[in-house]
Amino acid sequence: MNTETDTPLLRVSGLTKRFGAHSACCDVGFEIFPGEVLCIVGESGSGKTTLLKCISAQLQPDHGSVEFDTRDQGLADIYRLSEPMRRMLARTDWGFVFQNPRDGLRAGVSAGANVAERLMAVGARHYANIRHEASGWMQKVELDARRIDDLPDTFSGGMQQRLQIARNLITRPRLVFMDEPTAGLDVSVQARLLDLLRGLAADLGLAAVIVTHDLAVARLLAQRMMVMRGGSVVESGLTDQVLDDPQHPYTQLLVSSVIQA
Amino acid sequence: MKPDDPGPTGYNFAYLDEQTKRMIRRALLKAVAIPGYQVPFGSREMPLPFGWGTGGIQVTAAVIGKNDVLKVIDQGSDDTTNAVNIRRFFARTAGIATTERTTDATIIQTRHRIPETPLAAGQIIVFQVPEPEPMRRLEAREAETRKMHALEEYGLIRVKLYEDITRHGHIATTYDYPVMVNDRMLMAPSPIPKFDNPKLDRNPALMLFGAGREKRIYAVPPYTKVRSLDFDDHPFEIQKWNQCCAQCGATDSFLDEVITDDRGGRMFVCSDSDYCRQRLAAGQRAPADQPDSAAASVQAAT
C-alpha cells in the first residue's frame, strides 16, 4: 500500500441518502488512499449499493460530500464539478465493474471493441495500435487474445467478468468501483477472479471500493472493510481485525454465519 | 409569406398552413446556426407515409417560394415513383415550376444522392432522413445521445468503425457514413453513399435535413467543413468502379448496376439520370472497347 501521500484519493463525509421516509444511507464517512482496497459488506438492503452509486456520481446524495483527488484541481467535490468533467472522470480515472457483465459490456460488438471503447473515447485514432492494446489487456486478465473478435455472448460468465475488468482498466483508472464482482460465479471461477483482481490491484496501484455480501472476498482483497446495516456503518477497520475480532453484535452474527467448508 | 389564395386545390400554398411553416422555419434557423445539431420540431401528418420523405417534404414546403424551381430526385433519378410524386405534389399545391436539370433548380429535394453536377451558391438541397442520430444503433437512449452530442463524447461512433474493420477488414459502412460537421458535431448525412460524402465538405449550397418520423431538422450551412470519420491507418475512401457508365462513359459518377436479362447480363450506368442525360446531349459516349460489363464487377474500396 502506498502511504507516502497524505491526500486521500476519495473522501466521503456525512453522506446521507433518503428515499422518501426510508433512509438508505445515513451519515456515512470514510477515506480511501491510493492503492487501497475497501470492502463494503452487509446484508441485502443495507444500503451498500446506494452508497456505491452515491460515491461514484451516479446518484446525488441528499447531504454530505464526496471529494475525489482530481488530477488538475486536487480534492474536489464530484457533485460540484461540471458534468463534462464528471463524465470525463468516469471514463478515465474511474472504472465500474457491475455484478452482471451484461450491464457493463456492449453485447452487439466484439470483445476487442468492448475493451478498446474507452481508449477510443479518449482520442485513440490508430486502429492497429488500439487493437494491439486491447489484445494486451485481454492477456493481462488471462483471456485468450485469439478470441478478440468474438462477441461477449460467446464468453462464459467468468470470462465476461474479466472482459469487463479489462475494459475498465485500459485507461489505467486510479479508482475502481465494483458491485458484487464475483456474485453469480461458481467457486473455482470466483477464486481465480479474486486472485487476478488482487494481482492487478497490486501491480497497478489500483484503489478499489468493492461492495459484496461475501466475507471471503473482503478477506482476500481488502485492506480495510466497512460493515453496513440499515443504512449505517456499524463497524469499520482493518479487514483482519474486523473479521477476527468483531465488536458489533451484527458483525459477530455476520462472521459466525459464514459456512465453513 | 402571407397566406395565399388557396387556388383550385383548396390547399394553402405548398400544402402546409402558415403557422406550421413558421414553426419549421424557426427550427431551420436554429439548425443553420448550430451546424449539424438536431433541432426537434413538431412534425406534421403528411399525405404520404413516414419513410417516404415526410421530413424532406415539410422542409421543402417551409422554404419554397413562388419563384422557386424544384427538382426532386430519388436514388439520383428524376423519374422514380417517389421523385415523380413529390414533384407533382408541389407543382399542384404550390403551382411552382419544376425541372430535372440540376443547374436550373433553386431547391433540390433528394433521397439517397447528391447530384453529380456541383451545386452552386444560392441553391438549397433538402435531404430526406430516416434516422438522424448516427449513434442510435449503439445507444438506444435519446437522452444519452443528446448528452453525448452536447459534451462532444464521440468515442462510441469509433466503436462502430472499429467493429467494421474487425469484421470486414475495412470500414464497410457504405452509406449514411458518419461525418463531423464544423469540427464539432457528429452528423448522419442521411443514407447517401459515402461516394457523396466529399461533396458535403465546403459545399456552396445550403444543405437542410428533415426527419419526419423522428421529428428532427438539421443543417449544414454553405462552405462548412464536413469531415468523414476514419482511423489514421484506415483512411476514408469512396467507392470505385473498374468501368465507366455504359451510356455516357462517365468515370467520375456513382454507378448503378442494372440487370439487363435473366442470364446474368448487367450493365453499369450513372445513378444521376440528369448528369447522364446532359453528358449524352453533349455528345459523350461510352468507349466501344468498354470491358464486357457482364464480366466486370463492382470493386468496393478497400
Interface residues (C-beta under 8 A of the other chain):
Chain A: E83 P84 R87 R91 R106 G108 V109 S110 G112 A113 A116 E117 R118 M120 A121 V122 A124 R125 H126 Y127 A128 I130 R131 I148 D149
Chain B: R137 L138 K147 L151 E153 G155 L156 R158 V159 K160 Y162 E163 I165 T166 R167 F231 D232 D233 H234
